[in-house]
């Protein structure tokens, strides 16, 4: 599935179109410093989460972000390889968000 820009994500978050699972794959200390309201699932636990808490949402749209887009890109590939077809990475991550929206 095609990745998503921070502008597209903001439109989705600001609207009633929140029919997706929103995941932050950064570490807890990063999440505590600044977050967008996504569910925290650090990259190191994404495989376990895919088998447990995300297992029932295999066909749902999943939007993943991190600091810059690198870890969330890895998480996207992991989930897609585990059979999750609708995974999107937030391009540029939190750095892009803060650059665009402060």
N, C-alpha and C positions, 0 to 999 in steps of 0.2 A: 504494500500500500504506500502511496505517496506521502512523503514527510510534510510537516506543517510549519509555517512561519509563526513567529511570535504575534504578528498582527492578526493572522487567522485565528490563532488560539485565543487571543484577547476577545475577539468578536464572539467566539463560541462561549467563552466564560461569562461574558457580559449579557448574553442572550439566554433564552430558556432552552437553548440547544445544548444541554449538558448530558446528552445520552451517550456518554463514553466513560471509560475508566481512565482516570488521570493519575499517573505514577511519577514519583520523583525518585531517581535511583542514586542520589547523592548520599553522603554519610550523614548521620544524625546531627553532628555539630554544624554542618553546612545548612541543613534544614532549619535548625534552630535560629541561625543567623538571618536567614531570609527564605521564605517559601511562598509558593503560589497557591497553596491549599490542596496540593495533590497528596495522595497517600504515599507515605515514605516506605519504600522497599529498596534498601541499598543493593547495588549491583551484585555484591557477593551473595545475596540471598534470593536472587531472581529465579533461579532454577527451582529452589524449594517452593517459593511462592507460586510458581506456575503449576506445580503439582498439587498444591493445597488450596490457598485462598483464591487463586485465579482460575482454577480448573473448571469451574462452572461457567466461566465467562469466555470460553475459548473463541467464540465467534463474535464477541463484542468488539467495538472499536476501542483500542487502547492507545492513549497518547502518553508518551514517556518523555521526561526531560531530565537534564542534569545541569551542570555548571556551563558547559560549552557545547554540548551535543555529542561528545565522544563516547562517554559511558552509556548514554541513552541509545546511541547508535549500536553499541555492543549488545545492550539489553534487547533492542529490537530484533537483532539477528538471532539471539538466543531464543526468544519467544517464537519467532517465525520458524526456526528449526524444530521447535517443539510442537508445531502445528497451530499456532495462533496466526490466522491469516490477515488480520486487520490491525496491524501495529504501525503507529506513526511516531517518528522522532521529531521533537521540537528543534528546528534548525537554530543553532547558536545558543540554545539553552538559556539559563538565567542571565548570562552575560549579555545576550542579545535583548532579553526582556528589559533589563535595567538600562541598557543603552537607549532603548526605544521609549520606555515609559517611566524611567527614573527609579 
